[in-house]
């Protein structure tokens, strides 16, 4: 069922959160999202695996930070549309007093979040309308709910790829991390360009590059996959949690009697601010 137009949704152009929702099997998307998302999958079917791997990583990282590291505050930038096991739900099952601030700049995401992402009585859940490119505004608003003098888990999952090189993505991450207290954690997951080397119809680009070119030409905000080394630089000066910066499926995978998880073309890491 599609959401009613209670706020000014742009349904003429695809949106990354709604396409992501489509790939995860959700219903909070529009025909334009399904069309572009389906065309991208036709070019690069592994995109659905990347979406599922990112969602699973969110759960594992949250359980580790709240359950094993004692984190009770989370700043989740680039929330995406709610599905099962959202950040605050995973965290508050372990520690009901956890406070979570979600940040996004899409009206549809915010409308869903405010309606569906409600906190336990012991904790808090807040939703901020802001852009990752304006870290000062995010930090100012987050400070109304979070105590930035105490450790915070900063989550940047699938969002830095939407920041162009000329907008200084690494400078944005540094500014956000600099405002956090010692003992805080940085969690990053983003698309890479190292595994999706299967040729596309055109011999001069990969299947993933063809899918992302189609996405950009559709009118959506472009997404820039980067190298694992680029992602690793976000963690400079921090203490990486084992196993370091790895393909998203390989970061502390849940126990399984089967084979080692198959790598996907996205990389992630978790690190502590000393």
Secondary structure, DSSP 8 states (H G I E B T S, - for coil): -----SS----SS--HHHHHHHHTT-S---HHHHHHHHHHHHH-THHHHHHHHHHHHHHHHHHHHHHTS---EEEEES--S--SS-HHHHHHHH-TT-EEEEEE--HHHHHHHHHH----SSSEEEEEE--TT-HHHHHHHHTTTS-TTS--EEEEES-GGGS-GGG-HHHHHHHHHHTS-TT-EEEEEEEBSSS---B-SSTTSBHHHHHHHHHHHTTS-----B-HHHHHHTTTTSEE-TT-SEEGGGSS----SS------SEEEEEEE--
